[in-house]
Amino acid sequence: MALDIKICGLKTDEALAAALDNGASHVGFIFFAKSPRYIHPNDAGRLRAAARGRAAAVAVTVDADDAFLDEIVTAMAPDMLQLHGAESPERVTEVKARYQLPVMKALSLRAADDLTAMAPYRGIADRFLLDAKPPKGSDLPGGNGVTFDWRILSGLDAGLDYMLSGGLNAGNVGEAMAIANPPGLDISSGVESAPGVKDVRLIAEFFAAVRAARKNRAA
Ligand SMILES: O=C(O)c1ccccc1NCC(=O)[C@H](O)[C@H](O)COP(=O)(O)O
């Protein structure tokens, strides 16, 4: 089975090249001003051009209005929109219709009960990004480098299309895969040397860890 991997929060040619050369299926660009990973839509447009045909470009927004989404979509022509705020199912429907693009809805989890948040989006969101709840006091809804209890995912239906996210790194991704067997993985701060600074060595190590985990599973 194919395993999608999204490297999120890219800002430089070097980091993008590392993500693509290591086999990322998705590359993510953050359009949230408070984030150390924020990128201007025009700069993202330049980077996404280099990714065309190699990985899907994902525009990550947080409760963005139509004007901002229009600017992003015009500047970078993403393949997918990731809605990482409190967007309602109705707003997800509206965004999908307006841009004719698939939407990945991010949901934040801590305990098994939090999975009930998924129900109203089923059949609406094309995919879920299951992330950890931000720690108290964080300004960021994502990219916090914190994990959640992956065991809560073990009961999800086999066909559910989602990316497992939140605090992944080369050291823990094998365990996450063994527990949850997700169809996709998403990582940001686990491949950074400082907030917002991607590290090509850490990117390569992450992919190597994923390959090793897959090999172990197949053996
Ligand atoms: O990464 C950010 O700064 C960010 C800011 C605002 C909304 C979403 C954001 N990130 C979205 C992602 O998809 C991250 O990859 C995801 O939250 C996991 O991050 P991490 O725990 O650092 O691997």
The ligand as a MOL file (V3000), in Angstrom:
LIG
                    3D

  0  0  0     0  0            999 V3000
M  V30 BEGIN CTAB
M  V30 COUNTS 23 23 0 0 0
M  V30 BEGIN ATOM
M  V30 1 O 3.1530 24.5670 11.1940 0
M  V30 2 C 2.6100 25.6350 11.4990 0
M  V30 3 O 3.2680 26.6080 11.9120 0
M  V30 4 C 1.1310 25.7650 11.3860 0
M  V30 5 C 0.5480 26.9720 11.7490 0
M  V30 6 C -0.8120 27.1390 11.6470 0
M  V30 7 C -1.6160 26.1030 11.2090 0
M  V30 8 C -1.0550 24.8920 10.8560 0
M  V30 9 C 0.3110 24.7060 10.9420 0
M  V30 10 N 0.8780 23.4860 10.6130 0
M  V30 11 C 0.1110 22.4750 9.9780 0
M  V30 12 C 0.7100 21.1680 9.7240 0
M  V30 13 O 0.2090 20.4520 8.8690 0
M  V30 14 C 1.8260 20.6340 10.5830 0
M  V30 15 O 2.6300 19.8320 9.7810 0
M  V30 16 C 1.1860 19.7780 11.6960 0
M  V30 17 O 0.5100 20.5910 12.5880 0
M  V30 18 C 2.2610 18.9740 12.4660 0
M  V30 19 O 3.2460 19.7900 12.9580 0
M  V30 20 P 4.4300 19.1680 13.8710 0
M  V30 21 O 3.8090 18.7070 15.1310 0
M  V30 22 O 5.3550 20.2990 14.0630 0
M  V30 23 O 5.0530 18.0640 13.0790 0
M  V30 END ATOM
M  V30 BEGIN BOND
M  V30 1 2 1 2
M  V30 2 1 2 3
M  V30 3 1 2 4
M  V30 4 1 4 5
M  V30 5 2 4 9
M  V30 6 2 5 6
M  V30 7 1 6 7
M  V30 8 2 7 8
M  V30 9 1 8 9
M  V30 10 1 9 10
M  V30 11 1 10 11
M  V30 12 1 11 12
M  V30 13 2 12 13
M  V30 14 1 12 14
M  V30 15 1 14 15
M  V30 16 1 14 16
M  V30 17 1 16 17
M  V30 18 1 16 18
M  V30 19 1 18 19
M  V30 20 1 19 20
M  V30 21 2 20 21
M  V30 22 1 20 22
M  V30 23 1 20 23
M  V30 END BOND
M  V30 END CTAB
M  END
